[in-house]
């Protein structure tokens, strides 16, 4: 996290259901915001595969996501590839919660 950049307001905690992912765009960059049993997480918004699919369309199971195009699975928590270990890891970002609001730290 860069302490010189103000966190970006994403929305309210109740805007994202547990077990789901939402697309969030800021300054023409897509981010994927996840809510899983262990909390809120964020990754880059597009899969690093050739198709560059939006990860907001990914299938979510526990702490893993599956790209809708290439089928590769990644850890939502670490960004690490699970099925294709040669795949580039996802960039991850911190999400903070304050007074029922969510903020993205880029």
C-alpha positions, 0 to 999 in steps of 0.5 A, spaced: 500 500 500 502 506 498 501 511 504 501 517 500 495 515 496 488 516 499 484 510 499 478 509 494 471 509 496 468 502 493 461 502 496 458 499 502 459 492 506 452 490 504 453 492 497 457 485 496 454 478 498 458 473 501 461 468 495 461 474 490 465 478 486 464 485 483 467 489 478 470 496 480 473 501 475 477 507 477 481 511 472 480 506 467 483 501 470 478 494 472 479 491 479 475 485 482 472 486 489 471 479 492 467 478 499 468 471 501 467 468 508 474 470 510 473 477 508 473 482 503 479 482 497 481 485 491 485 483 485 486 486 478 480 486 474 482 482 468 485 475 468 492 475 465 490 470 460 490 472 452 483 473 453 483 478 459 477 476 461 473 480 466 474 477 473 467 479 475 465 474 471 469 468 474 466 462 478 468 463 486 468 457 490 471 458 497 478 462 496 479 460 489 476 463 482 476 460 476 477 465 469 471 464 465 475 464 459 481 460 460 479 456 466 485 457 470 484 458 477 487 463 482 487 464 490 483 470 491 487 471 497 494 471 494 493 472 487 497 465 486 495 461 480 493 454 482 491 450 476 497 453 471 503 454 475 506 458 469 501 463 469 502 470 472 499 471 479 494 476 479 496 483 482 492 483 489 490 490 493 488 491 500 481 492 502 479 496 508 472 497 512 471 503 516 464 504 518 460 500 514 464 502 508 469 499 503 475 502 501 481 500 495 488 501 497 492 501 490 
